[in-house]
Amino acid sequence: MKNQICVISIYVPNLNKAIDFYTNTLGFELHKQYGPKLASLVNGNLPLVLEENDSASNNQNASGVALGLQTEDIYEKVKILKEKEVHFIIDEPTDCPPGKFISFRDPFGNILEYLQFED
């Protein structure tokens, strides 16, 4: 069986604002822009597709995606995200089965998490 590549797609109401957030706040790199409404980004081996969609919700309580990103230093990530005035759901590293996590929202209400796995 062939290895499959997993791609996470996130629908956003404003592609340029999304690219700015994911590159400048979360450290993704713009891989390719496929026109005015679609772009692919990468962070290590994690591909991400952002698609501008007029019906994308700006409701802060709704999310079709919860993107989890791994980090080696969750406390440093909290510090960086607070400096960038990110809207946190959980801003103190909290125990979870694999280690610790924090949770926050992008500018469109999508839920994101940083996870630090225990050794």
Buried (B, 14 or more C-beta within 10 A) or exposed (E): EEEEEEEBEBBBBBBEBBBEBBBEBBEBEEEEBEEEEBBBBEBEEBBBBBBBBEEBBEEEEEBEEEBBBBBEEBEEBBEBBEEEEBEBEEBEBEEEEEBBBBBBBBBBBBBBBBBBBEE
